[in-house]
Amino acid sequence: MKRSIRFSWISTLILALFLTGCGVTDDQTAKEKKDNTNKTEEVKAYTVTDDTGKKIKFDKIPETVVSLQPSNTEILFELGLGDKVVGVTDFDNYPEEAKDIEHVSDSVNINAEKIISLKPDAIIAYTIGDETTMKPLEDAGIPVFIIKSATNFDDVYGDIGQIADVMGVTEKGEELVKDIQTQITSVEEKIETLDEKEKTYFEISPAPEIYTTGAETFQQEILETAGIENIFADQKGWVKVSDEEIVKRNPNAIITTATYADDAVDEIKSRKGWEDINAVKNDQVYLLDENIMSRPGPRIGEAVELAAKTVYPDLFK
């Protein structure tokens, strides 16, 4: 994702430093003046380009914002802007505080009337429905910044940068991206010692209609980065697979994110014909947090680490 931002810096004010007491050196005074100078820089107007190519001008930094995608809500909180979020979707559940924010969407349909009543300074939306979906909000004069759903890590980094730009915290966005990349690099350094990658099956939807993840998906990048061999990497996208094909490919580990099943691990272990799969025989079937493993947001570093720790626990002792 490309980012474009143009700031109009109106003025830089330097506040006079009033010192009381004694024992303050010239060096200390100079440093404090420099710190205060940075604090008084004000952004009066700036323009940010969203993923549809639309240039949106902000006359001031938004004080309140509505987020229409859980991953973007997480980004806002990670940037330290959680107190500015006034509207979210029914699926926003992280961090815990997000659950208490006003619900304005089910992630497919939006409640335009409720959003308008909240009087947000900005809306962080994503490509949803047709072009008219956001029209009532735009007609109400609310800046709607659209971000395409991320499909890989670079997209996530771009999303963080864009949201940081919109909210006037560009440097914080850059720092957050660096922190995530550092966490991922730490995992990559550990898996460099592996002699071979573990053959793993990743189930995203349980029986009777079993679905897994293949190439060109967000989950595949998590697996690859964690040093895990996806037995269905020869497929593309999210694909429906048969019991017979999974048994035939005989994974050494099984990861599932089917948290809506009563007992996902036991259900997999009890499937007819699966008893001969190495992962089942050796009790290497794991249930991982669905949101961490499927949500393209600021926890992608955590997702990579979780996957690697699960399949290669000895590397993290």
N, C-alpha and C positions, 0 to 999 in steps of 0.2 A: 504494500500500500504506500502510496506516495503522500507526503505531507507538504503543505504549502501554507506559510503564515507570513503576514505582513503587518508589522507593528508601526503605529504612528506615535512616536515618543514626543509628547507635547512639552514636557519640561522636566528637568532634574533639579530638585530643590535640596539645598544643603542647610540642615538645621544647625543653629549655633549650639555649641555644647556648653552647658552651664555646669561648672564644677563646684562642689562644696567640699569642705574639709581640707585636708592637706596630704602630702605624700604622693601626688599624682605626677608621674614623669611626663616629659614631652612625648616620648614614644607611646606611652599609654594613651595620651590625649589624641595623638595622630591616628592611632588604631581605632579609637572610639568614633572619631569623626568619620573615618572611612566606613565603619559599620553603619553609622546613621545615614550616610549618604546613600548606601545601597538600599536601605529600608524606605527611603523617601522617593525612589524612582516610581513613577506612576504611568501605567499604560492607559491612555485615553481612548484609543480606538485601534482595533486590529481586525484583520480579515483572515479567516481560515477556510480552506477548501475541503469539502467533504468528499466521500467516495463516489458521488454522482457527478462530481465536477462543479458543483455549485459553490460559489464563493459567498460566505456568510460574514457579514460585518457585525462586530460587537462594539458597542460604544463604551462598554465597561465590562469588567470581569463578572460573569454570572454569580449571583449570590445564592440562587436556588436552581436546581436542575432536576429533570425527570429522566430516568433511565428505563429504556424499554427492552433491555436484554440483560440477563443475570451476569454475564461475563463483564459487561461494561459497568454494571453496578460494583462488581468486585474491584475493577480498576479504579473507580472513583474513591472507594474506601482506601485502597492501597496508596493512593496519592494523598491521603489525609483529608479528603473532601466529603466524608460520610455525612457530616452535619449539614451539608448543602443539598443532599438528596431528599426530595419531598415526594417522589412518586416512583414506584417500581412495578414489576410484574408479579403474578401469583407464584412464580417459580423462584423468586429471589429468596434465598435461604442462607446466604453467606455474605459477610459475617453475620453473627446472630442478630445484631442490631437491625439488619436489613429487613428482618421479618416484621418489624413493628412499623415500617414505613407504609404510607397509603398505597393500596393496590390500584393500579389504573389500567392494567392490561393482563390478558391471559397468554401473552406472547404471540397471539395470532390476531386477536381483536383488541382495539384500544377504546377506552372510554374517554372520548374527546371532551365531553362536557366536564367530567371530573378533572381532567388534566388542566383545562382552561381555568377552572375554579381555583386551582392551586397557584395560578399566576407565576409559573416558573420563568426564569430568565433565559433558560435554554432547555432543549430536549435532545438527549442523545438517543437516536433511533437507529434502526437497522432496516435493511431491505425487506419489507413486509408488505404483502398484498400488492395492489396496483398503485399507480402514482397518486391516485386520489385519496388514499388512506390518510395521509398527513395533511391534506388540504385544509380541513377545518382548523387545525392548529396553526398553520401558516397564515390563514385568513384572520386568525385572532392576533396576529403580530408576534407570535412566539418563534424565535429562531429554532429551526429543526435541523440538526446536524446528523446526517445519515452515514452510518458505517456498515460496510458489507461484512457479513459474518466471516470470521477468520477461519481459514482452512489449514493453516500451518503456523509455525512459530514466528516467522517473519511478519505474517499478518498481525499476530498478537502484538508484536513490538510496535508495529505501525499504529494499531488501535490505541495503545498506551500513549504514543506520541501525539496522536490527533486529539485525544481527550484532554491530555495535559495542555496542549495548545489552546483548546477552546476555553479551558478553565483558568488560563493564565499561570500555569505552573510548569512551564516547559522543562526547566531544569530538574524538577522532581520526577518528571516522566523519564528523562534520560537516566537518572539515578536508579529508578525502579527497573528499567530494562537491564542495566548493568548488574544489578543484584540478582535478577533472574538468570542471566547468562553465567554469572559466577557460580550459582548453585548447579546449573547444568554442567558446567566445566568440571566441577568437583566430582560429579558422577562419572563423566567421561574418563577422567583420570583413573578412577577405580576400575572401570571395566576394561581398560587397556591391558590388564593382566590376564584376561580370560584367554584360555586356549581355544575355545569354541563357544558359539552362541547357543543358548538353550532353545530348543524347538518348542514353541509355545502357541497355544490356541487361545484366542481372545474372543469370548462370547459376549455380545452386547444385547442379545434378545434370546430368552430361553425357549425350550420346547413348548408347544409343538412346532412352531415356525422359528427355527434357529437362524439367527443372523450373526455374522462375524464382520470384522473389519479387514479390508484389503489395502492395496496400494493407493496412494493419493488421498489419504484421509488423515485427519488430525491425530487419531489414535495410532496410526502406523508410524508417524514421526516420533511419537512418544516411545513406542517399542524400539524403533531403530536407535534412537538416542540413548536408550537404556541398555543397549547391547543385546536385545532380545530378538530371536528369529521368529517372525510371524509365519506360521505354516501356510497361511493363505495370502502371502504377499504377492503371489502370482495372479491374484484377482484384483479388480479395481473397485473402489468404493465400498459401500456396505452391502454385503452379498448374503443371500439365503443359501445355506449349506445343509447337506444331509448328514444323518448319523453315520451312514456308511462311509462317507468321504472323510469325516473326522477320524473315525476308527482306523481307516486305511492310512492316514497321514501320521497317526500315532504320536501325538505331542508328549513331551516330557513334563510339561507344565500347562496348567489351564488357569486362565484369568477370566473372571466374570464380573460384570458390573450390573447384573440384573438384580438390583436391590429391591425391586418390587415383588420378587418371588419370596415365598414364606421362608425357605431355607435353600438358597441357591446352590450352596456347596453340596449338601446332601442330595438335592434333586439331581445334580449332575452325576454324582457318584452312583446313584441308584438306577440310572438309565440302562435299559436292556442292551447288552452288547458292548457297553463301555467298560466293563470290568477288566478287559484285557489292555486297555490304554495305559501306557506307562505312567502318566500323570495320576490316574485313578489308583493304580496298583501301589504307587509309592506315596500316596497321600499328598500330592502336589497340586491341589485344587484350591484356588484362592478367590475370595470375594473382596474386591477393592471398591473404594468410594466412587460412585458413579459420577458425581459432580466434579471431583478432582480429575478423573480420567477422561471426561468428555467435554468439559467446559473450557473453551479457548480463551482463557483469561490470565491474570497474573499468577495463578498457581501452577503454570506449566512446569516450572522447575520442580515443584513439589510432586507433580505427576510423574516426571521422569525418575525422581529419586524413589518414589513409592514403588514404581514398577521394578526398578533395579533391585531395591532392597528385598522385595517379595521373591523374586526369582533367584537372586544371588545374595542371600543373607550374610554369608561368610565374608563378603567383601566389605561389609559395613560394621564388622565387629571391632 
